Amino acid sequence: MTRLDRVEQTPGRLAGPPLTPRTAVIWSVLRAELERRAGTALTVLDVGGGTGGFAVPLAQAGHRVTVVDASPDALAALTRRAAEAGVAERVRAVQGDGDALAGLVEPGSADLVLCHAVLEVVDDPAAVVAALAAALRPGGAASVLVANRAAAVLGRAMNGHLDVAAALAADPAGTAGTRDTLRRRYDADGAAALLTAAGLVVEQIHGVRVLADLLPAAVADGQPAALVELERALAARAPWRDLAAQLHLFARRP
Ligand SMILES: C[S@@+](CC[C@H](N)C(=O)[O-])C[C@H]1O[C@@H](n2cnc3c(N)ncnc32)[C@H](O)[C@@H]1O
């Protein structure tokens, strides 16, 4: 565990999640939604939820979480983690492809859907977002996290890879060619348009990891609480939001 993982814990019912520069802004947004529905055990769907970094704390807070993920290894780790946390009965692991989500989840059944760091790798993001929207009950909320093209361009350039930065900036999908691990990246308007086209109303957009990836490790590791506070302070503000490594969109099904 790094020092970044040991920063203060969230108070209240959602006691578990460690507040790191990678997660603090997202948990702030999610916590507000959970508090809005306080006293209700929510039905949560986490698409590409991996090993349960969000699913397990949500289950610990009393919610029922279904994780759909393509990786059996990730789901095995999720199942172990849920058991160790004593919430195995509230976490369901479903192996499946996000592109086939429509056939895996009951329409109109979820209060909250998470889709973090997945739209960059699926075959058809518009279809996945349409399935996310369909899985929500009216009034339900979606938490979507995507890679930000601007940060990728800056990051490649600052590492001296100017050719890759130029390719990323010029490519319509925001990738650096066939060796890129992601199939696409977004900007805030493009990501919002994707959700809007599926009938969701975007309520908030935040930048996640505005500074964390740019700082020397000694600074990030040496002042973890200060970095979390600074990330929170910058997350919703121009121009910082639009330079963050990831964009977090919080949207609602009307
Ligand atoms: C970068 S990880 C993100 C994990 C988690 N959502 C988070 O933010 O910590 C991407 C996850 O998506 C899963 N994944 C990748 N392609 C997928 C697909 N087509 N359908 C469902 N899950 C997929 C991977 O197995 C992995 O667990």
The ligand as an SDF file (V2000), in Angstrom:
LIG
                    3D

 27 29  0  0  0  0  0  0  0  0999 V2000
   -9.0710   -0.0470  -16.6750 C   0  0  0  0  0  0  0  0  0  0  0  0
  -10.0080   -1.2980  -15.9090 S   0  0  0  0  0  0  0  0  0  0  0  0
  -11.1340   -0.3280  -14.9330 C   0  0  0  0  0  0  0  0  0  0  0  0
  -11.6640   -1.0730  -13.7540 C   0  0  0  0  0  0  0  0  0  0  0  0
  -12.6070   -0.2460  -12.8620 C   0  0  0  0  0  0  0  0  0  0  0  0
  -13.8050    0.1540  -13.6120 N   0  0  0  0  0  0  0  0  0  0  0  0
  -11.8860    0.9340  -12.2910 C   0  0  0  0  0  0  0  0  0  0  0  0
  -12.1460    2.0600  -12.7240 O   0  0  0  0  0  0  0  0  0  0  0  0
  -11.0660    0.7350  -11.3920 O   0  0  0  0  0  0  0  0  0  0  0  0
  -11.0370   -1.8320  -17.2460 C   0  0  0  0  0  0  0  0  0  0  0  0
  -11.9220   -2.9840  -16.8540 C   0  0  0  0  0  0  0  0  0  0  0  0
  -12.8130   -3.2060  -17.9320 O   0  0  0  0  0  0  0  0  0  0  0  0
  -12.8370   -4.5810  -18.2290 C   0  0  0  0  0  0  0  0  0  0  0  0
  -13.1750   -4.6860  -19.6460 N   0  0  0  0  0  0  0  0  0  0  0  0
  -12.3780   -4.4260  -20.7020 C   0  0  0  0  0  0  0  0  0  0  0  0
  -13.0670   -4.5990  -21.8560 N   0  0  0  0  0  0  0  0  0  0  0  0
  -14.3250   -4.9660  -21.4870 C   0  0  0  0  0  0  0  0  0  0  0  0
  -15.4870   -5.2850  -22.2000 C   0  0  0  0  0  0  0  0  0  0  0  0
  -15.5170   -5.2520  -23.5370 N   0  0  0  0  0  0  0  0  0  0  0  0
  -16.5800   -5.6190  -21.5120 N   0  0  0  0  0  0  0  0  0  0  0  0
  -16.5810   -5.6480  -20.1450 C   0  0  0  0  0  0  0  0  0  0  0  0
  -15.5040   -5.3580  -19.4310 N   0  0  0  0  0  0  0  0  0  0  0  0
  -14.3860   -5.0200  -20.0830 C   0  0  0  0  0  0  0  0  0  0  0  0
  -11.4610   -5.1050  -17.8850 C   0  0  0  0  0  0  0  0  0  0  0  0
  -11.4810   -6.4940  -17.6070 O   0  0  0  0  0  0  0  0  0  0  0  0
  -11.1400   -4.2860  -16.6490 C   0  0  0  0  0  0  0  0  0  0  0  0
  -11.6030   -4.9070  -15.4690 O   0  0  0  0  0  0  0  0  0  0  0  0
  1  2  1  0
  2  3  1  0
  2 10  1  0
  3  4  1  0
  4  5  1  0
  5  6  1  0
  5  7  1  0
  7  8  2  0
  7  9  1  0
 10 11  1  0
 11 12  1  0
 11 26  1  0
 12 13  1  0
 13 14  1  0
 13 24  1  0
 14 15  1  0
 14 23  1  0
 15 16  2  0
 16 17  1  0
 17 18  1  0
 17 23  2  0
 18 19  1  0
 18 20  2  0
 20 21  1  0
 21 22  2  0
 22 23  1  0
 24 25  1  0
 24 26  1  0
 26 27  1  0
M  CHG  2   2   1   9  -1
M  END
$$$$
